[in-house]
Amino acid sequence: MESKYKLLEARLNHILSPLGFEFYPFKVGWYNEKVGEAYVLPYNSDTLAFSIISTPDMFEKTFKPFIFEQDLSGTQDPIDQCMIHHFNLVKQEFPEEEIEVIHDFEMTFSRRPKVLLQTAGHVSGAAYYYRQNDLKENTWPQNKKMLGVIIHPKYGGWFAFRTVVIFKNIKCPDLEQQLPEDCVPTQELRKELFERFNFHWQDWSFRDIIAPVKRYSEEQKLYFQTLPKDRHELLVKMKKKHMCGD
């Protein structure tokens, strides 16, 4: 089984790395132990899954080439379309396996996320999910619920969780868990992180709570800072610029 897992990992790396994605393995049981009943994944605890993140390179390597080939007339979010397209291709690369892909935008009938990607990312060791109980004390009002925030040891906040890929028929009882790196170790810095994220999330300063190896490009920042209803016009301009060879 170890050799099969290593072969599978090498194939995933060959497919995903050139596209600006990184993947981190975990057992479904690790995730299920951390979530409420409504979010439990219905698989054996030893079932192999991967948490997939998009790095700052994904926008240039994958998203822009994708939109340049589209007519941009659909109503679905272009990033969502791009993820569906590429992870359908991933599934096609493993015809011998039963694979479930759960995207970050997928909801249940009751409008709950199908999977808690931040929790999956934490148990896979991809990035550390900081929550309010990671602070020994705080001075915020008792009725103020501070949202958790996840920080990657290389990219800080300049990345995104995109999907969980589950290999339904592959069990990996001997997979060793890699704990996420606690890259915001001091209480003072954690408090600052929570305040940046909860009170000033629009300025994106939380993403630089640690020095990242790479940030989003200016074009990528502009895209994600633009309201979804206005992104179509921006994409049309990007496509025209590309067609003109600028």
MOUR-V602407 format. One record per backbone hydrogen bond with DSSP energy under -0.5 kcal/mol. NH is the residue of the N-H (numbers start at 1). CO is the residue of the C=O. Records with the same first field share a line. If there is no record, write none. Layout:
BEGIN
NH=CO, CO
END
This chain:
BEGIN
5=1
6=2
7=3
8=4
9=5
10=6
11=7
12=8
13=9
14=10
15=11
16=12
17=13
19=16
20=17
21=16
22=53
24=51
26=49
28=47
29=45
30=27
31=27
32=28
33=29
34=31
35=31, 32
39=36
40=37
43=41
47=44
48=167, 170
49=26
50=165
51=24
52=50, 163
53=22
54=160
55=20, 53
58=20, 55
61=57
62=58
63=58
64=59
66=62
67=63
68=64
69=65, 66
70=67
81=77
82=78
83=79
84=80
85=81
86=82
87=83
88=84
89=85
90=86
91=87
92=88
93=89, 90
94=91
95=92
97=94
99=97
100=166
102=100, 164
103=101
104=162
106=103
108=112
111=108
114=106
117=115
120=116
121=117
122=118
123=119
124=120
125=122
126=121
127=121
128=151
130=128, 149
134=131
135=132
144=141
145=143
146=144
147=145
149=130
151=128
152=156
156=152
157=207
158=155
159=157
160=54
162=52
163=52
164=102
165=50
166=100, 164
167=48, 165
168=98, 166
169=98
170=167
171=169
172=46
175=172
179=177
183=181
190=186
191=187
192=188
193=189
194=190
195=191
196=192
197=193
198=194
199=195
200=195, 196
203=200
204=201
205=200
207=204
208=205
209=206
212=210
213=154
221=217
222=218
223=219
224=220
225=221
226=222, 223
230=227
231=227, 228
234=230
235=231
236=232
237=233
238=234
239=235
240=236
241=237
242=238
243=239
244=240
245=242
246=241
END
